[in-house]
Amino acid sequence: MRPIFWFAGAALACVCGVANGAITENFESYAPGSFPAGKWRDARTLIPGATSPNPSGTVITTTGPTGTTKAFQTTRSVGTSQGIVTGIAPSSVVSISANVRYDNFDNSNNQNGGGWPMALGFFRWSGSDPNFSPQVTLYADSTFKNWSLYIQTSADPMDFQFIRLTSAITATNTWYFLSLQVDTATGEIRSRVRLANSANFIVNDTRTIAGWNSAFAQYNIAGAIDGEYGTNATLGGRATVDNITVVPGPGAIALGACLVIRRRRIGRAERFTL
């Protein structure tokens, strides 16, 4: 668990990771039933007042695209986000890819992209819930079940874009390969989705996002998380992820990041590189 030190009405939370050009993970070194500690943090530990189970997911043994494998699976519950995240160095280009299986959609029904079993992407975390932070994520929502982008381009959670990338319906219990690359300076985003055992893309999309502000694209967190925000869900989603690769960008170096979180959100938290 991330150390949190209370002092003078504030909490000091540290997110540390190693980003020497790439972070890779196949979960084979972890025992089934454990949380993959080390480079990974439970997404719930970033959220003040988290209501998701602790831990919010564990390593399992399952059948992957090519046979028996270990992977990380979220629990199935309704609450604050579940999943795994890692610290990265802000960079001009960031990318993440993984094999993802949606085991269950939640039972929500809303029209703005809320509710998803797992979103793969990047966040500019400053102490509050990452889901209300500047971000770019690739996912399929529980209402339409289409692969889509969710983008927040400022500190205002209402400043978001929900962009559907395909009309194809995402199947459960099926492994997909997801890849997301973001040029944080220009707002050019490349999204790719295919069946994990196929070379044919369901999504192969490159676009530049309107209203992009590079100041809010200095992402310091990458990961795979779920959510039932703003929904009427009574049954949560569940997803499994494996073979993750995160590339913070050209010239990325080892990262140690500490952020000050005020009990009352007064101003923006500061980031210090160790």
Secondary structure, DSSP 8 states (H G I E B T S, - for coil): ---EEEETTEEEEEEEE--SS-EEE--TTS-TTS--TTT-EEGGGGSTT--S-SSSEEEEEEEETTEEEEEEEE---SSS--EEEEE----SEEEEEEEEEEEE--S---SSS--EEEEEEEE--SSS-GGGSSEEEEEE-TTT--EEEEEE-SS-TTSEEEEE--S----SS-EEEEEEEEETTTTEEEEEEEETT-SSEEEEEEEE-TT--GGG----EEEEEEE-TTS--SS--EEEEEEEEEE--TT---EEEEEEEESS--S---EEE-
